[in-house]
Amino acid sequence: MFEKYRCLACYSDSCELFLRREGVPVQQNFLSLSHSRAVNVPRGDLCMCFCNECGFVFNAAFDQNLMVYDSDYNNTQESSEHFKAHLQTIKDKLVLENDLRNSTIAEIGCGKGFFLKMMVLDEGLNNRGFGFDPAYVGEEKLADGRLVFQKKYFDSSCAGFKADALLCRHVIEHVSNPVSFLSEIRNALAESRDCRLFFETPCVEWIFDNMVIWDFFYEHCSLFSPGSISRLFARAGFTLKKVEHVFSGQYLWLEAANSGVTNTEVISDRHISEKMQKFAAYEKSVLANWRALIHRVRKSGKLAVWGAGAKGVTFVNLLDRDCQLIDFVIDMNPDKHKRFVPGTGHRVTGYNELFDNDVKNVIVMNPNYIEEIRALLGNHAADLNLIIEPGEYNDNSDRYRASVTQG
């Protein structure tokens, strides 16, 4: 029997707890230089709930006071050519489909500023920009002042500027009260009535469909389906223009306008509740099958995980908490090398170490990157089993064997 909680998006009492994990690391993207610090990170609980009224998914046990975002926070993915191609796709969407030229662009949660620089430093676009992020590292003014970064959170105190477009990529899932967050944005855009909004965030429906159990972690306290995010924006007073899937379905891309005219219709999520129920029913068996697989392949030699982002960090915390089965974690970002995974203390290194350590099996955390990984490994791929995360809950062992790469 599911427990009842109150929805943080529509305030309904018709919410069900479908996933509980205790004592998980509160942040996945702080990779420490100290093993001791890595294994003694702050921890919190996951109480993932589903709202039967609006479809919003949230962590009812989330404590914002445990979260710290500063210059040591590193969730950049630009070391991957595949991910940079995704960013180019988003840039093309903004420029070619939305004519985002000769414009002033604000970005909430700009990270290290990589994407905003793509939009502003391209001289042919003639854009200006300013980014907000407490974790930003680098020069605060670029291009003769056309691009300005502020090391701060975005809130209503940022009011008073005029923007033609507001970008917010992979931020709203970190916000425990999305209603208040969008209200702050509305207040800040009081002088930008014609501003267009562009949001990108993980799609919880994709997580349910693919049984990606490690896509539930503490930092992502708010997760959306197309229906739930469209309802949220309509409720906040924005005019919804588009919600679509990007990045092979893993992310949602939302376009809205600050016109003050709300939508009378929102996207329907007829089957999202059934998908949540199916996920809840099979989550433990998926975890058990992964454990069985790891013990089986471990017998043939050393085992590594590819991906020291949130997926990989959550995976090793779920399946090798004592750091006994998985030898190390691979990541393409050199800034993460020689650091340790929060919670477990797994060492993070580059992929060249695979060739020197008799590694036989590599679990690839995100199938979107499999072709890039094959290309990087070159002829060495023939000596490795690349194991892709399952998309189904049943007979996982056969799925794994089918996904093994032999060059």
ZALO-18603 format. One record per residue (C-alpha): x, z, y. Coordinates in steps of 0.5 Angstrom, whole numbers, plus 500, padded with zeros to 3 digits. Layout:
XZY;...
END
This chain:
500500500;503498507;504503512;501502519;504501526;503499533;505492535;509492541;507485543;499485543;498493542;494492535;494497530;494492525;501492523;504493516;511495514;514490509;521492509;525498510;533499510;536506512;543507515;545500517;550498522;546497529;551491531;553486527;558482532;563488533;569486529;574492530;581492529;581498526;578499519;576506520;572505526;569499522;566503517;564509522;560505526;553507529;548506524;540506524;534504520;530498519;523498519;520491519;513490521;508485521;502484526;496481523;493480529;499476533;504475527;510478531;515481527;519488529;523493527;519500529;525504528;529500533;533505538;535501544;540507546;544505540;546498543;552497547;554490549;561489553;567484552;568487545;562484543;563477540;557472537;560466539;560460534;563455538;569454533;564450529;564443530;557443527;555448532;557445538;554438535;547443536;549445543;550438545;543436542;540442546;544439552;541432551;534435550;535438557;538432560;534426557;528429555;527434561;531431567;535437568;540434573;541436581;538442579;540450579;540453572;540460571;542463564;540470561;545472556;550467557;555470552;562467554;558462558;560456553;553452554;552454561;559450563;556444559;551444563;554445570;561443569;559436567;560432574;555427572;549432572;550435579;548442577;549449579;548455575;549462574;549466568;548474566;551477561;555484560;559481555;561475559;569474559;573470564;573467571;566469575;566463579;568456577;567449580;568451587;562456587;557452583;558456577;557464578;557469572;555476573;557481568;550485568;543485564;538480567;532484570;527484576;533487580;536480580;530477584;530473590;534467587;531460586;532456580;529450577;530452570;531458566;535458560;535464555;538462548;538468542;536474547;529475546;530477539;535483541;529485546;525491543;519490548;518483549;512483554;516488559;522483558;518477560;514481566;521482569;523474568;516473572;518478577;525475578;522468579;517470584;520465589;521460583;514457582;516451579;521453575;521451567;523456562;527454555;528459550;531459543;530464538;531465530;524463526;522468522;517463518;524460516;526466514;520468510;520461507;527461505;528468502;534469507;534477506;540478510;537475516;533482518;538486521;538491526;540487532;534483531;529487533;524482535;522476531;517470532;514464529;511459533;504462533;507469535;512466541;506462544;501467544;507472547;508467553;501465554;499473555;505473560;502468564;507462563;504455561;506453554;509446554;512445547;514449541;519446536;524447530;531446531;538447527;535445521;528449522;532456523;531456530;525455535;525452541;520453547;519450553;514453558;513453566;512458571;506455574;501461573;496457569;496460562;494456556;487457553;490454546;496457542;499455536;496457529;500461524;494460518;499462513;504466516;501473513;501470506;509468507;510475509;507478503;511473498;517475502;516483501;514482494;520478492;525481497;528486492;528481486;532476490;537482492;538484484;539476483;545476488;548482485;548479478;551473481;556477484;558481478;558474474;563470478;567476480;570475472;573469474;577471480;577473487;571472491;570471499;564470503;564465509;561467515;563473519;557473523;550477523;548473516;555475513;556482516;549484513;550480506;556484505;553491507;547489502;551487496;558490497;558497501;564500498;568493499;569493491;567486489;568481495;575480497;575478504;570474509;572467512;570465519;572459523;573463530;580466530;578471535;575475529;581474524;585481523;579485524;574488520;567488518;562493521;559498516;564496510;571494512;571488509;577484512;576477516;581472516;581464516;580459511;587458509;588464506;583462500;589457498;594463497;590468494;587465487;580465490;575462485;568463489;566462496;559464498;557460504;552464508;549458512;547452508;547448515;555449515;556446508;559439509;563442515;566447510;567441505;571437510;575443512;577444505;579437503;582436497;582444496;574444495;575441488;578448486;573452489;565454487;562454494;555458493;550456498;544461499;538460495;532458498;527460493;526467490;525465482;531463477;536464483;542463477;540456476;539454484;547457484;549453479;546447482;549448489;556449486;561444489;566441485;569436491;
END
